[in-house]
Amino acid sequence: MFLEPSFVHIILILFILTLAVALFAGWWTRRRLKPFELTTDSAQVGDWLIRYHQSGRGPHLLLLHGIGANLYCWRWLIPLLAENFKVTALDLPGFGGSSKPKSASYGLDDQCERLEEFLDKMNIRQTYVVGNSMGGNIALWLARTFPSRVLGVGVIAPATSPRLVPFNLQKWLWLSGAASLVLTRTAIRWAHRRTVSRKDRVDQVRIEETFRTYGRQPDAVRSFMRATEAIRDPRLPHDLKHIQTKVLLLWGSHDRLVSKKVIAELESALQASDSHVHEGGGHHLQEDEPEWVRQKIVEFFTAKT
């Protein structure tokens, strides 16, 4: 003989089911947002050795990091995008594990020419491109320079205003050695924490990844200083009006590096852009809010195909 469940039993069962669903949801989120183990390879492109990561299936998608960063900044986003795209993330020439020759220049035209050669090397005829900060500048300029090669562009807090770097650092390259000595782990942690609103994203692995590049590495600091050319370019943002494809523009309301005024100027220059603001996100939205960024990118590029 079975007893009818009492009200208390029903509440208890509902509580257990709710707890199970919550635990599963938490596990699923952690699983999806687990930092990706970024296996990397290198490609010899002319005189340049380029470090890159590639994973996923589908249309090609190229990820371009900002100044001072490297492909590791995409670690949260890559496994999400790899469900829809064949993702290639690289250390731009002059950064991370890529070559850093002393005499090289890293302006928009220079970097775009190297990227075209890299795409040739990787047998990528056409690709979507997403860039963050300085990488956003390069992504936009790549679309302007090689329109037949770029299927669509997404930019995250692009640094498209010469005002963002008010001083010409090319005159101070001789200080690169001294600067590399003061780039301690503490200084690097401080710098990274300015790029995110979720401070827990700046873990020790993140610090060590950057310290390996810049700590006591004057050539890396010199490349950083030279790369400010890609931000100080006087053609920004007005010459971006020549871009033929529509642009996805993402920005975080808590961005401490690129102001809303810079974004508004870019929107005006592009004339036709799809803009979204994440309330609470920082400069590196791909680290702060990877699920949100992934959703916007997939929706935008899917709508274009």
C-alpha positions as CSV (number, residue, x, y, z in Angstrom):
1,M,0.0,0.0,0.0
2,F,1.4,3.3,-1.0
3,L,1.1,6.5,1.0
4,E,0.1,9.7,-0.7
5,P,3.0,12.2,-0.7
6,S,2.5,15.0,1.8
7,F,3.0,18.7,1.2
8,V,6.4,18.5,2.9
9,H,7.5,15.6,0.7
10,I,6.5,17.5,-2.4
11,I,8.5,20.6,-1.3
12,L,11.5,18.4,-0.5
13,I,11.4,16.7,-3.9
14,L,11.1,20.1,-5.6
15,F,14.0,21.4,-3.6
16,I,16.2,18.4,-4.5
17,L,15.3,18.8,-8.2
18,T,16.0,22.6,-8.1
19,L,19.3,22.0,-6.4
20,A,20.2,19.3,-9.0
21,V,19.4,21.7,-11.9
22,A,21.4,24.5,-10.3
23,L,24.4,22.3,-9.8
24,F,24.2,21.0,-13.3
25,A,23.9,24.5,-14.7
26,G,26.9,25.6,-12.7
27,W,28.9,22.6,-13.8
28,W,27.9,23.3,-17.5
29,T,28.9,27.0,-17.3
30,R,32.3,26.1,-15.7
31,R,32.9,23.5,-18.3
32,R,32.1,25.8,-21.2
33,L,34.1,28.7,-19.7
34,K,37.1,26.7,-18.7
35,P,40.2,28.4,-20.0
36,F,41.3,26.7,-23.2
37,E,44.5,24.8,-23.2
38,L,46.1,26.8,-26.1
39,T,48.2,24.5,-28.0
40,T,50.3,26.5,-30.4
41,D,52.4,26.1,-33.6
42,S,54.7,28.4,-35.5
43,A,54.7,29.4,-39.2
44,Q,57.7,30.9,-41.1
45,V,56.3,33.8,-43.1
46,G,59.1,35.4,-45.0
47,D,61.6,36.6,-42.4
48,W,59.0,36.3,-39.6
49,L,58.3,33.4,-37.3
50,I,54.6,33.7,-36.3
51,R,53.1,31.8,-33.3
52,Y,49.5,30.8,-33.7
53,H,46.7,28.5,-32.5
54,Q,44.1,26.9,-34.7
55,S,41.0,24.9,-33.8
56,G,37.4,24.3,-34.7
57,R,35.5,23.7,-37.9
58,G,33.5,25.9,-40.3
59,P,34.2,29.3,-41.9
60,H,37.6,30.8,-41.1
61,L,37.8,33.4,-38.3
62,L,41.0,35.3,-37.5
63,L,41.5,36.7,-34.0
64,L,43.8,39.8,-33.5
65,H,44.9,40.8,-30.0
66,G,45.6,44.3,-28.8
67,I,48.9,46.1,-27.9
68,G,50.8,44.4,-25.2
69,A,48.7,41.3,-25.4
70,N,49.0,38.0,-27.3
71,L,46.8,35.1,-28.4
72,Y,46.3,34.0,-24.7
73,C,43.8,36.8,-24.3
74,W,41.3,34.8,-26.4
75,R,41.6,31.7,-24.1
76,W,38.0,31.9,-22.8
77,L,36.5,32.7,-26.2
78,I,38.2,30.3,-28.6
79,P,36.4,27.1,-27.4
80,L,33.1,28.9,-27.8
81,L,33.8,30.2,-31.3
82,A,35.3,26.9,-32.4
83,E,31.8,25.4,-32.3
84,N,30.9,27.6,-35.3
85,F,34.2,28.6,-37.0
86,K,37.7,27.4,-37.8
87,V,39.5,29.8,-35.4
88,T,43.0,31.0,-36.0
89,A,44.5,33.2,-33.3
90,L,48.1,34.5,-33.7
91,D,50.7,36.5,-31.9
92,L,50.9,39.6,-34.1
93,P,54.4,40.3,-35.5
94,G,56.3,42.0,-32.6
95,F,54.3,40.3,-29.8
96,G,54.1,37.2,-27.8
97,G,56.0,34.3,-29.3
98,S,56.4,35.9,-32.7
99,S,59.5,37.6,-34.1
100,K,60.5,41.0,-32.8
101,P,63.3,42.4,-35.0
102,K,64.7,45.7,-33.7
103,S,64.4,47.6,-37.0
104,A,60.8,46.6,-37.9
105,S,57.9,49.0,-38.1
106,Y,54.4,48.0,-36.9
107,G,52.1,50.5,-38.5
108,L,48.7,49.5,-40.0
109,D,50.0,49.0,-43.5
110,D,53.0,47.0,-42.3
111,Q,50.9,44.6,-40.2
112,C,48.2,44.2,-42.8
113,E,50.8,43.2,-45.4
114,R,52.2,40.6,-43.0
115,L,48.8,39.3,-42.2
116,E,48.1,38.8,-45.9
117,E,51.3,36.8,-46.2
118,F,50.3,34.8,-43.1
119,L,46.9,34.0,-44.6
120,D,48.6,32.8,-47.8
121,K,50.9,30.6,-45.8
122,M,47.9,29.1,-43.9
123,N,45.9,28.6,-47.2
124,I,43.2,30.9,-45.9
125,R,41.6,32.6,-48.9
126,Q,38.8,34.4,-47.1
127,T,38.1,34.9,-43.4
128,Y,36.1,36.7,-40.9
129,V,38.2,38.9,-38.7
130,V,37.7,39.9,-35.0
131,G,40.2,42.3,-33.3
132,N,40.5,43.8,-29.8
133,S,41.9,47.3,-29.2
134,M,44.9,47.8,-31.5
135,G,43.9,44.5,-33.1
136,G,40.6,46.1,-33.9
137,N,42.4,48.9,-35.8
138,I,44.3,46.3,-37.8
139,A,41.2,44.2,-38.4
140,L,39.4,47.3,-39.8
141,W,42.5,48.3,-41.9
142,L,42.7,44.8,-43.3
143,A,39.1,45.0,-44.4
144,R,39.9,48.4,-46.0
145,T,43.1,47.3,-47.7
146,F,42.1,43.7,-48.8
147,P,38.2,43.8,-49.1
148,S,38.0,40.7,-51.2
149,R,39.8,38.7,-48.5
150,V,37.7,39.8,-45.5
151,L,34.2,38.3,-45.2
152,G,33.2,40.5,-42.2
153,V,34.7,42.4,-39.3
154,G,34.1,42.4,-35.6
155,V,35.9,44.8,-33.3
156,I,36.0,44.9,-29.5
157,A,36.9,48.3,-28.0
158,P,39.0,49.4,-31.1
159,A,41.6,52.0,-30.3
160,T,40.8,54.1,-33.3
161,S,41.9,57.5,-32.0
162,P,45.5,59.0,-32.1
163,R,44.5,60.8,-28.8
164,L,44.8,57.5,-27.0
165,V,48.6,57.7,-27.4
166,P,49.3,61.4,-27.0
167,F,53.1,61.0,-27.1
168,N,55.3,59.9,-29.9
169,L,57.1,56.9,-28.3
170,Q,59.4,56.4,-31.4
171,K,61.6,59.1,-29.9
172,W,62.1,57.1,-26.7
173,L,63.0,53.7,-28.0
174,W,66.4,54.0,-26.3
175,L,64.6,53.6,-23.0
176,S,63.3,50.1,-23.9
177,G,66.1,48.3,-22.0
178,A,65.3,50.3,-18.8
179,A,61.6,49.9,-19.2
180,S,62.0,46.1,-19.5
181,L,63.6,46.1,-16.0
182,V,60.6,47.8,-14.3
183,L,58.0,45.6,-15.9
184,T,57.8,43.3,-12.9
185,R,55.0,40.8,-12.3
186,T,53.3,43.4,-10.0
187,A,53.4,46.0,-12.7
188,I,52.0,43.6,-15.2
189,R,49.2,42.5,-12.8
190,W,48.2,46.2,-12.4
191,A,48.2,46.7,-16.2
192,H,46.0,43.6,-16.8
193,R,43.6,44.5,-14.1
194,R,42.9,47.8,-16.0
195,T,41.7,45.8,-19.0
196,V,39.0,43.8,-17.3
197,S,36.1,44.4,-14.9
198,R,36.2,40.8,-13.6
199,K,39.5,40.9,-11.7
200,D,39.5,37.2,-11.1
201,R,40.4,36.8,-14.8
202,V,43.9,38.1,-14.0
203,D,45.3,34.9,-12.6
204,Q,49.0,34.0,-12.1
205,V,49.1,32.1,-15.4
206,R,48.0,35.3,-17.1
207,I,50.7,37.3,-15.4
208,E,53.4,34.7,-16.2
209,E,52.4,34.6,-19.9
210,T,53.0,38.3,-20.2
211,F,56.1,38.4,-18.0
212,R,57.8,35.8,-20.3
213,T,57.3,38.3,-23.1
214,Y,58.3,41.6,-21.5
215,G,60.3,40.9,-18.3
216,R,63.9,41.8,-19.1
217,Q,63.1,41.6,-22.8
218,P,64.1,45.0,-24.3
219,D,63.3,43.9,-27.9
220,A,59.7,43.1,-26.9
221,V,59.3,46.5,-25.2
222,R,60.8,48.2,-28.3
223,S,58.2,46.4,-30.5
224,F,55.5,47.6,-28.1
225,M,56.6,51.2,-28.4
226,R,56.9,51.0,-32.2
227,A,53.4,49.4,-32.4
228,T,51.8,52.5,-31.1
229,E,52.1,53.7,-34.7
230,A,48.9,51.5,-35.4
231,I,47.0,53.7,-32.9
232,R,48.5,57.1,-33.6
233,D,47.9,56.8,-37.3
234,P,46.4,60.2,-38.4
235,R,44.1,58.4,-40.9
236,L,42.1,57.0,-38.0
237,P,39.1,56.9,-37.8
238,H,37.9,58.9,-40.9
239,D,39.6,56.8,-43.6
240,L,37.7,53.8,-42.3
241,K,34.7,55.1,-44.2
242,H,36.1,53.3,-47.2
243,I,35.4,49.8,-45.7
244,Q,32.9,48.0,-47.9
245,T,31.6,45.5,-45.3
246,K,29.4,46.2,-42.3
247,V,31.2,46.2,-39.0
248,L,30.2,44.6,-35.6
249,L,31.3,47.0,-32.8
250,L,31.4,45.8,-29.2
251,W,32.3,47.9,-26.2
252,G,32.1,47.6,-22.4
253,S,30.6,50.4,-20.3
254,H,33.4,50.0,-17.8
255,D,36.2,50.3,-20.4
256,R,39.0,52.3,-18.8
257,L,41.1,52.7,-21.9
258,V,38.8,53.4,-24.9
259,S,36.2,56.0,-24.1
260,K,32.6,56.2,-25.5
261,K,33.7,59.3,-27.4
262,V,36.2,57.2,-29.4
263,I,33.5,54.7,-30.1
264,A,31.1,57.4,-31.2
265,E,33.7,58.8,-33.6
266,L,34.2,55.4,-35.2
267,E,30.5,54.8,-35.5
268,S,30.2,58.1,-37.3
269,A,33.1,57.3,-39.7
270,L,31.7,53.8,-40.5
271,Q,28.2,55.2,-41.1
272,A,26.8,51.7,-41.0
273,S,27.8,49.6,-38.0
274,D,26.1,47.2,-35.7
275,S,27.0,48.4,-32.2
276,H,26.4,46.8,-28.8
277,V,27.4,48.0,-25.3
278,H,27.8,45.5,-22.5
279,E,26.9,47.2,-19.2
280,G,29.7,46.4,-16.8
281,G,32.2,45.0,-19.2
282,G,35.7,46.2,-19.5
283,H,38.2,46.7,-22.2
284,H,38.8,43.0,-22.8
285,L,35.2,41.9,-23.2
286,Q,36.5,38.6,-24.6
287,E,37.8,37.8,-21.1
288,D,35.1,39.5,-19.1
289,E,32.1,38.3,-21.0
290,P,33.1,35.5,-23.5
291,E,29.6,34.1,-23.8
292,W,28.1,37.5,-24.6
293,V,30.8,38.2,-27.2
294,R,30.4,34.8,-28.8
295,Q,26.7,35.3,-29.1
296,K,27.1,38.7,-30.8
297,I,29.8,37.4,-33.2
298,V,27.9,34.3,-34.2
299,E,24.6,36.2,-34.7
300,F,26.3,38.9,-36.8
301,F,28.4,36.7,-39.0
302,T,25.6,34.2,-39.5
303,A,23.3,36.9,-40.6
304,K,25.8,37.9,-43.3
305,T,26.0,34.4,-44.8
